[in-house]
Structures are given as structure tokens and as C-alpha cells.
Amino acid sequence: MSEHLTGEYRDKVTRFKKVPALTDHNLQLSESVAMFRHLIRENIIPEHWYPRKNFGRSRIDEFLEWRQRNLGLASTDYFQQKWLVPYLQKRQPNESAVNMAEKQLNHTLNEFEQLFLQSKGFMIGDNISYADLLAICEIDQPKYIGFNPFIHRPKLDRWYKTVRDELGTYYKEVTHEFDNKLRTAEKSHKEAISLKHLFVVVVITIHGIVPIIWIYREVLKDLACIDYVHTGTFF
């Protein structure tokens, strides 16, 4: 519980006291994008996650920049207004705030479908990439509290199923775990809950815990040169 807040974690894992974190020999890294690029530079994970071919890396970087102020922001805001803030404050959601967040989320999902999704395959060609991993993570956040992102978005629906199927059992394990934690938290209204105990729910977008877990389980099975990829949860 809250291992990431301890002095030992700060000294041995990351000075930022966050997850995910990566330790590679004497290198300590936080932030999922920085960690991912390190793994690519050191040739630890396959090329298709961040491909050079056909300007793949530039296209992924473009999505990463767009995501920060668009898909990530809209998904997080909807999650907070619909679930997190009411949960923390023990009250019903503010309908006006939820409606505004939902309107922005719908607008952003429409843009995502139009700008980044092809008629078939993944976001960057025929192979799954880091862009797909982060995007499905963002979309799952509102999806798991009842929002349907697929209405009138056939390309988004097809792409989502393609990514989900490609990730296979790894995706099922992680999303099942996340759903269980979410439902358990919903049942604990009578307990005194601090923000740090709920941080793992929000961290799915803000710090990319789910993408790193997926990458770890899917790709980093033989990390002889990586000491540890930290993906612990706090509640």
C-alpha cells in the first residue's frame, strides 16, 4: 500500500515517487513515454512498437503531442466529473459539468477517428504500435464507467477490437484487474478514502500505468538488461 511514497522507493526506484518507473542498471526513469523511448533506443523491444519505416516514429510523436491536450484531457475530465469527484466528495455528479465533459469527449473522439484511424489495421500501418497502446488506454477510462465511445463511430469500434484482440490475454488480465479495483472502490463509500488510494484509477491516463503493464507483459518477457519495471498499485 502506497509503496511509491516511501523514502526507500524514492532512493532506489525514482525520485518522483510515482509509478510506473524503470530501473536499468544505474538509470532510474519515471514517465511512461520516456521509459518507452529508452527501451526502443536500447533495442529492448521490437521495432514495430516505434517503427522508423514510413515516418512511423514521427507519426507516433505527432499523436503523443495531440493526445496530451485532446484525448487524454477529455477522457480524464469526463472520468473525474462523472466518477472521481462525486466519489471523493460523497455526492451525486454535477450534471452540468458531466454534460460539458461528455460533449468535449464526443468531439475529441470524433477528431481521433477522423485524424488517426485508417479504414483497416492499426494507427500506424499493419502492426500495433505505442500509439495504439496509449490510445486504447485513454478510451478505456470513460468506457469503464459507462460511457459508450463507439456510437456512430464504426472505425473506432473496429480499431478498438483489433487492438484488444492483438493484445489478447494481457489486455483481458489488466482490464479485469482494473474493473475489479474500480468496483471495489465504488463499494467503499463508508470508508475514509484519501486521494492517493484512488490514484491508480486516475493514473491510467496521467502516468500511463496500463500501457506500461501491457508492454511489460506483452513484450518485456526477457529483460536480462532491465532490473525492474515497477507497476505496483496503491489500493
N, C-alpha and C positions, 0 to 999 in steps of 0.2 A: 504494500500500500504506500503510494507516494514515494517510492524509492528514488525517483528522479530529483526530489527536493533535498536529499541528504548531502552533506558535505563530501562524503565518500564518492557519491555519484559525480559531483562537480569536479573533484580532483582526478578521478580515474576514467571518467567517461566523457563529459562535456561541461565546460564552464557555464553553458547556457541553462543547465538543469532542465532539459527538455528531452522528449522522445519524438521521433526516432533519433538515434545517434549511432555513429560508426567509429570503431576503433581499428586502425590499421597500423600495426607496429607502434610507432611513436606519434602517429597522427590521430587526432581526435576531431571528428566532424559532427556538426549538427546541421539541420535544414535538409529536407529530402532532396531538393534539386541539386544542391552542392554535393551531397553524398552520391547521387546517381551519376553526376558528371565525373566524379572521382573514379567510380567503378568502371566507367567507359574508358577514361584516359589510361587506366592501369590494365586495360584489356581483360577485365574480370568477368564481364557479361557479354553475351553475343551482340554482334553489330546491329542486328535488326531493331534493338531497343532504341538506338540513336544512330540511324544509318547515314552514311555520307552520300550514298547514291542518290541522284536526282535532287540534290539540295535538301535531303531529308532532315538534317540537323537544323538548317535554317528555318525550315517549315515548322519543326517542333518548337524551336525557340520562339517563333512568332506566336504559336499557340500559348506557350508558357507566359509570355508577356500579356497577351489578350486575356488569358484566364484570370489573372490577378484582380483586374478591375471589372470583370464581367461575370463569367460563370461561377468563379469562386466566391465573389462578393454576393451575388444574387442568391446562390444556394445557401450560404451561411446566414444571410439576413432572414431568409424565409424560415430556416430551421430555428433561429433564435426567437423570432416573433411568434411562431406557431407553437414551439415546444419548450425551448430552454428558458426564456424569460418567464413565461407563466409557471413553469415548474419551479424555478428558484423562488419566485415571489408568491407561490401558492395561490394563484388566481387564474381566472379564465383569460384566454388570449385577447388582446386588443384587436377587435375585428377590423378596424380601420387600418391599423399597422400591418396586419396579416394580408389584407386585400392589396395594399400597396406593394408589399413584398412579393405577393403572388403575381401581380401584374408585371413587375420587373423581371421576375424569374421566367415567366412565359415569354416575354420579349427577348430575354437573353438566350433561352433555349431555341427560339426561332432563328436567331442570329447564328448560334452554334451549328444548327442543322444546315443552314444555307451556306455558311462560310467554310466549314471544316469537314463536312461529311460528304463522301462520294456516293455514287449510285451503288457501289458494292465494295466489299473489303473493309479495310481499316482506315484510319485517318490519314496515314502516310503510306499509301501503296497497299501491297498484298500481305504484309506482315504486321503483327502487333508491334506497337512502339510505346515509348514512355508517355506520349501524348494520349494514347488510348487509356492507359493506366490511370493517369490523373483525371481525365475527363469522366470516366465511369465512376470514380470515387466521388467527384463533385455531385454528380447526378443522383447517386445513391443516398446522399444525405437528406434531401427533401423527400425522396421516394420512400424512405423507411419511416416517415411519419405521416404517410397517407397521400402525398401528392403524386398524381399520375403524370409523368413527363411525356408520355407517348401519344396523347390525344392529338390527332391531326398532324402527327409528325412521323410518317412511315419510315423515313430514312433513319431517324433517331432510334426508332424501335428496332429496325433491322441491325443497325450498327451495335446497339447495346447487346442484343442477343449474340452477335458474332463475337464480341469481346468476352462476354460472360462464358460462352462455350469454349473459347480458346483458353481461358484461364482455368476452366474445369473445376476439379475438386478443390483447388486452392481458393478460388473465389467463393465456393459454397462454404468452406470452413470459416473463412474470415467473416462473411456476411452473416452466417448463422451465429457466430460469436457476438458480433456487433448487435444483432437484433435481440439476442438474449440479454445483453447488458442494458439495452435501451428499455426493454420491457421490465426488467428488474428495477431499474431506476424509477420507472413510472409507478411502481407499486410501493415505493418507499416514501411517499409524501409525509408520513407521520414522523419520519426521522429528520434530524438536523443534517442537511446536506450542504457541504461547502462547495464552492465553485471548482476547487481543484479535484474533487471527486467526480465531477462531471466533465472534466477537461478532456478525457479521452473521447467523449462523444463529439465535441467541437473540433478536436484535433484532427479528425478525419479530413477536414478541409484545410485548416490553418497550417498544420505541420506535416500533413501527408503520411500519417501513420499507416493507413491501409495500403497505399501504393508500396511503401517500403516492406510491409509484411508480405504482400504479394510477390514483390521482386525477390525477397529473401527466400520464400518457399518455392517459387517457380524457377528461379534462375541461379541463386547463390547456394547451391547444394554442396559444392566442392570448394569452399573458400579457404584454401590452405593458407593464403596470404592475408586473409582478413581475420583479425582476432575475434571480433564480435559485432553483430548488428543488433542494437538494443531496440526492442519493440514492446517493452513492458507496458502494462496498463495500470491504472491507479484506483480502480474501484470494483 
